[in-house]
Amino acid sequence: MKEGYWANYRTGRMVPVNEHEEFIREPKNAKKMGVPDNVIKAFGRFRPRQDRDKLLLFIMQHAPLMRIRGHGDFASFEYSSRDRSDPMDTIWMWGKQNAGPFTGILISNFATGEKTQLTWENFERAMDEGGYDAVMRVAKTPSAPVRRKVAAELLALSKKLLGSLLCLFWAMR
């Protein structure tokens, strides 16, 4: 599955798109999806294609829109909201129509910096058992810090290993 969608997580409106930027730059499409007029007027500040990511983030920060994209065996969901309920309901609605138990779900919330990845089956289980917060709970798990000294040592070691492998390769030729 490689389809894309814009979803308004407040109204539940969801439309399939080929390319997110091209679709939303059309004022009638933006209006239909619930983008406020003042946000639509600001589109001109962003150069087409070159500022694509900046524009999409700007829109998600100023409108209740979620960007959805299929990537084969997983789908990504990007939005910017402090509230979890409406975005999680939208993901749930999309998944009921499009996902199988092992479909991967990658969720990124730009407003909070939370990011999580799970299967559709686990998403449904989390929603059933613990609701909106349960889905994103794993996103709050702090990652282990990587110290610069350790990273430098690992890099030096990998360079030595690569050098040894190259020597071995040339010796075998």
Secondary structure, DSSP 8 states (H G I E B T S, - for coil): ---EEEEETTT--EEEES-HHHHHHSHHHHHHTT--HHHHHGGGGS-TTTTHHHHHHHHHHHSSEEEEEE-SSEEEEEE--S--HHHHHHHHHHHHHH--TT-EEEEEETTTTEEEEEEHHHHHHHHHHHHHHHHHHGGGS------HHHHHHHHHHHHHHHHHHHHHHHHH-
